[in-house]
Amino acid sequence: MKKISNVFWIAIAIVLGAVIFGVTAPDSFERVGANLQAFLTTAFGWYYLILVTIIVIFCIFLIFSPVGTIKLGKPDEKPEFSKATWFAMLFSAGMGIGLVFWGAAEPLSHFISPPLAEGLTPEAQREAMRYTFFHWGVHAWGIYAIVALALAYFQFRKGEPGLISATLKPVLGKSMEGPLGTVVDVLAVFATVVGVATTLGFGATQINGGLSYLFGIPNNILVQFIIVAVVTVLFMISAWTGLGKGIKYLSNTNMVLAVALLALMFITGPTILILNMFTDTIGGYIQNITRMSFRIAPLDEEHRSWINGWTIFYWAWWISWSPFVGIFIARVSRGRTIREFLIGVLLLPSIVSFFWFSVFGTSSISVHNAGFDLTQFATEEVLFATFSQLPWSSILAVVAITLISTFFITSADSATFVLGMQTTYGSLTPPRSVKLTWGIAQSTVALILLYSGGLQALQNALIAAAFPFSFVMILMMISLYRSLMIEKKELGLYFKHKTKKEYR
């Protein structure tokens, strides 16, 4: 029997306390979250922007650095999964539900209320797509990549346990094996629970939205409770089968369904306009990435509010998800070089995300411009309302609901594995009982957040959970840099140094 760590009991106690608070005083729970969210975005918006930009710069530095040839594992190790399966698993865990939830809704929202341009204009459409690319591009994946890289490097190359605290030993030393290390791991676990619960909440509301739009099923908290309960049973069955079976097969299924939905939408939507917007927006994104990365609008309250509600929310969402996604990506990336890892994690998912939003965002904006008012629909219904104006609408809707469900299961399944690892001293095969406990816990938190304030409560919880873990990420970068520079010197890895042997 794997030993359960103190992190498990402390984190469970904190989650249980939050659940009790949410059930007994939902209004107070929502109000506390809203006040904390307002304070953090107002006082620390600049901090989020600078931190995430530094993370991206650090990742790019490592790609071009000689340390890029270092392998995440022993020199003769081979990757456990094929590149196709590896990509499917990291993509399913990293973006999943979010792409389907926001694919049509976010570009449309920016088109109607853009950060700078006048709404409902061609410039607003260009700006809408550009900022959507910004929110879902290399900045998001850079956050995941740096946490995953630190974990994979220290675990598979240095022989440390797969814990967040273990990555900080080069900076904080033996203290990471005591109470301070427990605090770090509890922060990671709590951020993971809130981050995944938020995403499960989004998934439940959109499945409900799709069923409501298609079949007239009520769109309310009771139906969402039932959806969460059903999917919880399904992902627990998947979690019971383990990483090599359940998650692997589901991830591959996700990719097939996602490609099918994307292809159908691409064919039935404004195909030529989609291709033109994809090409034009990539240019605009590259041209404006520096300005967008640091834009905080200190003298314009309206624009600052937009940044708080979108950019800061997204950066907090990615940070809160980074322990979960980072640990999971690290787990499936053993045997790859740092350079291969970073290029794969940073660029491939970003490009797919860009094309995804070009297809769904351009389609929803075109439908709206054609005279079908999409603003009358709730966020979770925009995608299905867009489908209704296209050929094969029923097929598109059924594929979308199925995809959301499988993404839901994969994300929750992966999270139970990661939470199990973090609370059993980094075990790569956490006990089923621990995984099932965390499965119930994260679903319960999702329900409480929905019950206490819907989507806004979900967003508030994210920003609050992400803030303390952001400081852990800074220490992880410093720790990784120190250790890599030492190994670089030991191996004689320099830009001008020629060697016949690659230290993979």
C-alpha positions as CSV (number, residue, x, y, z in Angstrom):
1,M,0.0,0.0,0.0
2,K,1.4,3.4,-1.0
3,K,1.9,5.7,1.9
4,I,-0.4,8.7,2.0
5,S,1.3,12.0,2.8
6,N,0.3,14.8,5.2
7,V,-0.4,16.9,2.0
8,F,-3.4,14.7,1.4
9,W,-5.0,15.2,4.8
10,I,-4.3,19.0,4.9
11,A,-5.5,19.6,1.4
12,I,-8.6,17.5,1.9
13,A,-9.3,19.5,5.1
14,I,-9.0,22.8,3.2
15,V,-11.2,21.6,0.4
16,L,-13.8,20.2,2.9
17,G,-13.8,23.6,4.7
18,A,-14.4,25.4,1.4
19,V,-17.3,23.0,0.5
20,I,-19.0,23.5,3.9
21,F,-18.6,27.2,3.5
22,G,-20.1,27.1,0.0
23,V,-23.0,24.9,1.0
24,T,-24.0,26.7,4.2
25,A,-23.4,30.3,3.1
26,P,-23.3,30.4,-0.7
27,D,-23.9,34.2,-0.9
28,S,-21.1,34.9,1.5
29,F,-18.9,32.4,-0.3
30,E,-19.5,34.2,-3.7
31,R,-19.0,37.7,-2.1
32,V,-15.7,36.7,-0.5
33,G,-14.5,35.3,-3.9
34,A,-15.6,38.4,-5.7
35,N,-13.9,40.8,-3.3
36,L,-10.7,38.8,-3.4
37,Q,-10.8,38.7,-7.2
38,A,-11.3,42.4,-7.5
39,F,-8.4,43.1,-5.1
40,L,-6.0,40.8,-6.9
41,T,-6.8,41.9,-10.4
42,T,-6.6,45.6,-9.5
43,A,-3.5,45.5,-7.3
44,F,-1.6,42.8,-9.1
45,G,-2.6,42.9,-12.7
46,W,0.8,44.2,-13.6
47,Y,2.4,41.3,-11.8
48,Y,0.5,38.7,-13.7
49,L,1.4,40.3,-17.1
50,I,5.2,40.6,-16.3
51,L,5.5,37.1,-14.7
52,V,3.8,35.3,-17.7
53,T,5.9,37.3,-20.2
54,I,9.1,36.4,-18.3
55,I,8.1,32.7,-18.4
56,V,7.7,32.8,-22.2
57,I,11.1,34.5,-22.6
58,F,12.7,31.9,-20.3
59,C,11.2,29.1,-22.4
60,I,12.5,30.6,-25.6
61,F,16.0,31.0,-24.1
62,L,16.1,27.3,-23.1
63,I,15.0,26.3,-26.7
64,F,18.1,28.0,-28.2
65,S,20.4,27.3,-25.3
66,P,22.9,24.4,-25.5
67,V,21.0,22.8,-22.6
68,G,18.3,22.0,-25.1
69,T,20.1,18.8,-25.9
70,I,19.7,17.5,-22.4
71,K,17.3,14.6,-22.1
72,L,14.5,14.4,-19.6
73,G,15.7,11.1,-18.3
74,K,18.8,8.9,-18.6
75,P,20.9,9.3,-21.8
76,D,19.7,6.0,-23.4
77,E,16.0,6.4,-22.5
78,K,13.3,6.4,-25.2
79,P,10.0,8.2,-25.0
80,E,7.2,6.1,-23.5
81,F,4.6,7.3,-25.9
82,S,4.6,8.0,-29.7
83,K,4.6,11.7,-30.8
84,A,1.0,11.5,-31.9
85,T,-0.2,10.0,-28.6
86,W,2.0,12.3,-26.6
87,F,0.6,15.4,-28.4
88,A,-3.0,14.1,-28.0
89,M,-2.5,13.5,-24.2
90,L,-0.9,16.9,-23.5
91,F,-3.5,18.7,-25.6
92,S,-6.5,17.0,-24.1
93,A,-5.2,17.7,-20.6
94,G,-4.1,21.2,-21.3
95,M,-7.0,22.9,-23.3
96,G,-9.8,20.4,-23.8
97,I,-13.1,21.8,-22.6
98,G,-11.9,25.4,-22.8
99,L,-11.4,25.3,-26.6
100,V,-15.0,24.0,-27.1
101,F,-16.5,26.4,-24.6
102,W,-14.8,29.6,-25.8
103,G,-14.2,28.6,-29.5
104,A,-17.2,30.6,-30.8
105,A,-18.0,32.7,-27.8
106,E,-14.8,34.5,-27.1
107,P,-14.1,36.0,-30.5
108,L,-17.7,37.0,-30.8
109,S,-17.5,38.7,-27.4
110,H,-14.4,40.6,-28.4
111,F,-16.0,41.5,-31.7
112,I,-19.0,43.1,-29.9
113,S,-16.9,44.7,-27.1
114,P,-13.3,44.9,-28.2
115,P,-10.6,46.3,-25.9
116,L,-9.7,49.2,-28.2
117,A,-11.6,49.3,-31.5
118,E,-15.2,50.3,-32.1
119,G,-17.4,47.3,-31.8
120,L,-19.0,45.5,-34.7
121,T,-16.4,46.8,-37.2
122,P,-13.8,45.1,-39.4
123,E,-11.1,46.4,-37.1
124,A,-13.0,44.9,-34.1
125,Q,-13.0,41.5,-35.8
126,R,-9.3,41.6,-36.4
127,E,-8.7,42.7,-32.8
128,A,-11.1,40.0,-31.5
129,M,-9.1,37.3,-33.3
130,R,-5.7,38.7,-32.3
131,Y,-6.5,38.8,-28.6
132,T,-8.1,35.4,-28.7
133,F,-4.8,34.1,-30.2
134,F,-2.9,36.0,-27.5
135,H,-5.0,34.4,-24.7
136,W,-4.6,30.8,-26.0
137,G,-1.2,30.9,-27.5
138,V,2.4,30.6,-26.4
139,H,1.8,32.5,-23.1
140,A,-0.7,29.9,-21.9
141,W,1.5,27.0,-23.0
142,G,4.6,28.6,-21.6
143,I,3.1,28.5,-18.2
144,Y,2.4,24.8,-18.5
145,A,5.7,24.1,-20.1
146,I,7.9,25.6,-17.4
147,V,6.2,23.7,-14.6
148,A,6.2,20.5,-16.6
149,L,9.9,20.9,-17.6
150,A,11.0,21.5,-14.0
151,L,9.1,18.5,-12.8
152,A,10.3,16.2,-15.6
153,Y,13.9,17.3,-15.3
154,F,14.2,16.9,-11.5
155,Q,12.2,13.7,-11.5
156,F,13.5,11.8,-14.4
157,R,17.1,13.1,-14.7
158,K,17.9,13.9,-11.1
159,G,15.9,11.1,-9.4
160,E,13.7,13.4,-7.2
161,P,10.1,12.5,-6.4
162,G,7.4,13.9,-8.7
163,L,6.5,16.7,-6.3
164,I,6.4,20.4,-6.8
165,S,8.4,20.9,-3.6
166,A,11.2,18.6,-4.9
167,T,11.9,21.1,-7.8
168,L,12.8,23.8,-5.3
169,K,15.6,22.0,-3.6
170,P,18.4,23.9,-5.5
171,V,17.0,27.1,-4.1
172,L,15.5,26.2,-0.7
173,G,17.5,23.0,0.1
174,K,16.5,20.4,2.7
175,S,13.7,22.6,4.0
176,M,11.6,21.2,1.1
177,E,11.6,17.8,2.9
178,G,9.9,19.4,5.9
179,P,6.9,21.5,6.7
180,L,7.8,24.2,4.1
181,G,7.8,21.6,1.4
182,T,4.3,20.4,2.6
183,V,3.0,24.0,2.3
184,V,4.3,24.2,-1.3
185,D,2.7,20.9,-2.2
186,V,-0.6,21.9,-0.5
187,L,-0.7,25.1,-2.5
188,A,-0.2,23.0,-5.7
189,V,-2.9,20.6,-4.8
190,F,-5.4,23.4,-3.9
191,A,-4.7,25.3,-7.1
192,T,-5.2,22.0,-9.0
193,V,-8.5,21.3,-7.4
194,V,-9.9,24.8,-8.0
195,G,-8.5,25.0,-11.5
196,V,-9.9,21.6,-12.6
197,A,-13.2,22.2,-10.7
198,T,-13.6,25.5,-12.7
199,T,-13.1,23.7,-15.9
200,L,-15.6,21.0,-15.0
201,G,-18.0,23.7,-14.2
202,F,-17.6,25.2,-17.6
203,G,-18.0,21.8,-19.2
204,A,-21.2,21.1,-17.2
205,T,-22.8,24.4,-18.2
206,Q,-22.0,23.9,-21.9
207,I,-23.3,20.3,-22.0
208,N,-26.4,21.7,-20.3
209,G,-26.5,24.6,-22.8
210,G,-26.3,22.2,-25.8
211,L,-29.0,19.9,-24.4
212,S,-31.2,22.9,-23.7
213,Y,-30.8,24.4,-27.1
214,L,-31.3,21.0,-28.9
215,F,-33.9,19.3,-26.8
216,G,-35.4,22.0,-24.6
217,I,-34.0,20.5,-21.4
218,P,-34.0,23.1,-18.7
219,N,-30.7,25.1,-18.3
220,N,-30.4,25.1,-14.5
221,I,-28.3,24.0,-11.6
222,L,-30.2,20.8,-11.1
223,V,-29.5,19.5,-14.6
224,Q,-25.8,20.6,-14.2
225,F,-25.7,18.6,-10.9
226,I,-26.9,15.5,-12.8
227,I,-24.4,16.1,-15.6
228,V,-21.5,16.4,-13.1
229,A,-22.7,13.3,-11.3
230,V,-22.9,11.2,-14.4
231,V,-19.5,12.3,-15.8
232,T,-18.0,11.8,-12.3
233,V,-18.9,8.1,-12.5
234,L,-17.5,7.8,-16.0
235,F,-14.2,9.4,-15.2
236,M,-13.8,7.4,-12.1
237,I,-14.2,4.2,-14.2
238,S,-11.5,5.6,-16.5
239,A,-9.3,6.5,-13.5
240,W,-9.7,2.9,-12.2
241,T,-8.1,1.5,-15.4
242,G,-5.0,3.6,-15.1
243,L,-2.9,5.9,-17.3
244,G,-1.9,3.5,-19.9
245,K,-5.4,2.5,-20.8
246,G,-8.2,4.9,-19.7
247,I,-6.5,8.3,-20.3
248,K,-4.5,7.1,-23.3
249,Y,-7.6,5.8,-25.1
250,L,-9.7,8.8,-24.2
251,S,-7.0,11.2,-25.3
252,N,-6.8,9.6,-28.7
253,T,-10.7,9.6,-28.9
254,N,-10.7,13.3,-28.1
255,M,-8.3,14.1,-30.9
256,V,-10.4,12.1,-33.4
257,L,-13.6,13.9,-32.3
258,A,-11.9,17.3,-32.2
259,V,-10.5,16.9,-35.7
260,A,-13.9,15.7,-36.9
261,L,-15.7,18.7,-35.4
262,L,-13.1,21.1,-36.7
263,A,-13.2,19.6,-40.2
264,L,-17.0,19.7,-40.3
265,M,-17.1,23.3,-39.1
266,F,-14.4,24.3,-41.5
267,I,-16.3,22.9,-44.5
268,T,-19.7,24.2,-43.5
269,G,-18.5,27.6,-42.3
270,P,-17.1,30.5,-44.4
271,T,-14.0,28.4,-45.5
272,I,-12.1,31.1,-47.5
273,L,-12.7,33.8,-44.9
274,I,-11.5,31.4,-42.2
275,L,-8.2,30.8,-44.1
276,N,-7.8,34.5,-44.7
277,M,-8.5,35.4,-41.0
278,F,-6.1,32.7,-39.8
279,T,-3.3,34.0,-42.0
280,D,-3.9,37.7,-41.3
281,T,-4.3,37.1,-37.5
282,I,-1.1,35.2,-37.1
283,G,0.7,38.2,-38.6
284,G,-1.2,40.6,-36.4
285,Y,-0.5,38.4,-33.3
286,I,3.3,38.3,-34.0
287,Q,3.4,42.0,-34.8
288,N,1.5,43.0,-31.6
289,I,2.6,40.4,-29.1
290,T,4.9,42.6,-27.2
291,R,2.4,45.4,-26.8
292,M,-0.4,43.0,-25.8
293,S,1.9,41.2,-23.3
294,F,2.4,44.4,-21.2
295,R,-0.8,46.3,-21.9
296,I,-2.4,47.2,-18.5
297,A,-4.3,50.4,-19.5
298,P,-3.4,52.4,-16.3
299,L,-5.2,55.5,-17.4
300,D,-8.4,54.0,-18.9
301,E,-10.7,52.4,-16.4
302,E,-13.0,50.8,-19.1
303,H,-10.1,49.2,-20.9
304,R,-8.5,48.1,-17.7
305,S,-11.7,46.4,-16.7
306,W,-11.6,44.5,-20.0
307,I,-8.0,43.4,-19.3
308,N,-9.0,42.2,-15.8
309,G,-11.9,40.3,-17.0
310,W,-10.1,38.6,-19.9
311,T,-6.3,38.6,-19.9
312,I,-5.7,38.5,-16.2
313,F,-8.4,35.9,-15.8
314,Y,-6.8,33.7,-18.4
315,W,-3.3,34.1,-16.9
316,A,-4.7,33.1,-13.5
317,W,-6.6,30.2,-15.1
318,W,-3.4,28.8,-16.8
319,I,-1.4,29.3,-13.5
320,S,-4.0,27.5,-11.5
321,W,-4.0,24.7,-14.0
322,S,-0.2,24.5,-14.2
323,P,0.5,22.1,-11.3
324,F,-2.1,19.6,-12.8
325,V,-1.2,20.0,-16.5
326,G,2.6,20.4,-15.6
327,I,2.7,17.2,-13.6
328,F,0.7,15.3,-16.2
329,I,2.8,16.5,-19.2
330,A,6.0,15.7,-17.3
331,R,4.7,12.2,-16.6
332,V,4.1,11.5,-20.3
333,S,7.3,13.3,-21.6
334,R,10.0,11.1,-20.2
335,G,12.8,10.5,-22.7
336,R,12.4,13.7,-24.7
337,T,15.1,16.4,-25.0
338,I,14.4,19.8,-23.4
339,R,14.4,21.4,-26.9
340,E,12.0,18.8,-28.4
341,F,9.8,19.1,-25.3
342,L,9.6,22.9,-25.3
343,I,9.0,23.2,-29.1
344,G,6.3,20.5,-28.9
345,V,4.6,22.0,-25.9
346,L,4.8,25.6,-26.9
347,L,4.3,25.7,-30.6
348,L,2.1,22.7,-31.7
349,P,-0.8,23.2,-29.4
350,S,-0.7,27.0,-30.0
351,I,-0.9,26.6,-33.8
352,V,-3.8,24.1,-33.4
353,S,-5.5,26.5,-31.0
354,F,-5.1,29.4,-33.5
355,F,-6.7,27.4,-36.3
356,W,-9.5,26.2,-34.0
357,F,-10.4,29.8,-33.0
358,S,-10.1,30.9,-36.7
359,V,-12.7,28.3,-37.7
360,F,-15.2,28.7,-34.8
361,G,-14.7,32.4,-34.1
362,T,-14.9,33.5,-37.8
363,S,-18.0,31.3,-38.2
364,S,-19.8,32.8,-35.2
365,I,-18.9,36.4,-36.2
366,S,-20.1,35.7,-39.7
367,V,-23.4,34.3,-38.5
368,H,-23.9,37.3,-36.3
369,N,-23.0,39.7,-39.2
370,A,-25.5,37.9,-41.4
371,G,-28.4,39.1,-39.1
372,F,-28.7,36.2,-36.6
373,D,-28.2,37.9,-33.2
374,L,-26.0,35.6,-31.1
375,T,-25.9,38.1,-28.2
376,Q,-29.3,36.8,-27.1
377,F,-27.8,33.5,-26.0
378,A,-25.9,32.6,-22.9
379,T,-22.1,32.0,-23.3
380,E,-22.5,28.3,-23.1
381,E,-25.2,28.3,-25.9
382,V,-23.3,30.5,-28.5
383,L,-21.6,27.5,-30.1
384,F,-24.9,25.6,-30.6
385,A,-26.7,28.7,-31.8
386,T,-23.9,29.1,-34.4
387,F,-24.4,25.5,-35.5
388,S,-28.1,26.2,-36.0
389,Q,-27.4,28.5,-38.9
390,L,-25.1,26.1,-40.7
391,P,-25.6,22.9,-42.7
392,W,-25.5,19.7,-40.8
393,S,-26.3,21.5,-37.6
394,S,-27.6,18.5,-35.7
395,I,-24.5,16.4,-36.5
396,L,-22.2,19.3,-35.4
397,A,-24.1,19.6,-32.1
398,V,-24.0,15.9,-31.3
399,V,-20.3,15.7,-32.1
400,A,-19.7,18.8,-29.9
401,I,-21.6,17.5,-26.9
402,T,-19.8,14.1,-27.2
403,L,-16.4,15.9,-27.5
404,I,-17.1,18.1,-24.4
405,S,-18.1,15.0,-22.5
406,T,-14.9,13.1,-23.4
407,F,-12.7,16.2,-22.7
408,F,-14.6,16.5,-19.4
409,I,-13.7,12.9,-18.5
410,T,-10.1,13.2,-19.6
411,S,-9.4,16.3,-17.7
412,A,-11.0,15.0,-14.5
413,D,-9.4,11.6,-15.0
414,S,-5.9,13.2,-15.5
415,A,-6.4,15.4,-12.5
416,T,-7.2,12.5,-10.2
417,F,-4.0,10.9,-11.2
418,V,-2.0,14.1,-10.6
419,L,-3.6,14.8,-7.3
420,G,-3.0,11.2,-6.3
421,M,0.7,11.6,-7.2
422,Q,1.0,14.8,-5.2
423,T,-0.5,13.3,-2.1
424,T,1.4,10.0,-2.0
425,Y,5.0,11.3,-2.1
426,G,5.1,11.5,-5.9
427,S,4.1,7.9,-6.6
428,L,3.7,7.2,-10.3
429,T,1.0,4.7,-9.5
430,P,-1.2,6.3,-6.8
431,P,-3.7,4.1,-5.0
432,R,-7.1,3.9,-6.6
433,S,-8.7,4.9,-3.2
434,V,-6.8,8.2,-3.2
435,K,-7.7,8.9,-6.9
436,L,-11.3,8.2,-6.3
437,T,-11.3,10.5,-3.2
438,W,-9.9,13.4,-5.3
439,G,-12.4,12.6,-8.0
440,I,-15.3,13.2,-5.7
441,A,-13.6,16.2,-4.1
442,Q,-13.0,18.1,-7.4
443,S,-16.6,17.3,-8.6
444,T,-18.0,18.5,-5.3
445,V,-16.0,21.8,-5.5
446,A,-17.3,22.3,-9.1
447,L,-20.9,21.9,-7.9
448,I,-20.4,24.3,-5.0
449,L,-18.9,26.9,-7.3
450,L,-21.8,26.6,-9.7
451,Y,-24.3,26.6,-6.8
452,S,-22.8,29.8,-5.3
453,G,-22.5,32.0,-8.3
454,G,-22.2,30.2,-11.6
455,L,-19.5,31.2,-14.1
456,Q,-18.5,34.3,-12.2
457,A,-17.9,32.3,-9.0
458,L,-15.7,29.9,-11.1
459,Q,-13.6,32.8,-12.4
460,N,-13.2,34.4,-8.9
461,A,-12.0,31.1,-7.4
462,L,-9.4,30.7,-10.2
463,I,-7.8,34.0,-9.7
464,A,-7.6,33.6,-5.9
465,A,-6.1,30.1,-6.1
466,A,-3.5,31.1,-8.8
467,F,-2.0,34.0,-6.9
468,P,0.0,32.1,-4.2
469,F,1.1,29.4,-6.6
470,S,2.6,32.1,-8.9
471,F,5.4,32.7,-6.4
472,V,6.2,29.0,-6.4
473,M,6.5,29.2,-10.2
474,I,9.1,32.0,-9.8
475,L,11.2,29.8,-7.5
476,M,10.8,26.8,-9.9
477,M,12.3,28.9,-12.7
478,I,15.2,30.0,-10.6
479,S,15.8,26.4,-9.4
480,L,15.7,25.0,-12.9
481,Y,18.0,27.6,-14.2
482,R,20.6,27.0,-11.5
483,S,20.6,23.2,-11.9
484,L,20.7,23.4,-15.7
485,M,23.7,25.8,-15.7
486,I,25.6,23.5,-13.3
487,E,24.9,20.5,-15.7
488,K,25.8,22.6,-18.7
489,K,29.2,23.3,-17.2
490,E,29.7,19.6,-16.2
491,L,28.8,18.4,-19.7
492,G,30.7,21.1,-21.5
493,L,27.7,22.3,-23.4
494,Y,28.5,25.6,-25.1
495,F,27.3,27.2,-28.3
496,K,30.7,26.8,-30.1
497,H,31.6,23.5,-28.6
498,K,31.5,20.6,-31.0
499,T,30.8,17.2,-29.6
500,K,30.1,13.8,-31.2
501,K,27.9,12.7,-28.4
502,E,24.5,14.3,-27.7
503,Y,23.7,14.4,-24.1
504,R,20.1,13.4,-24.3
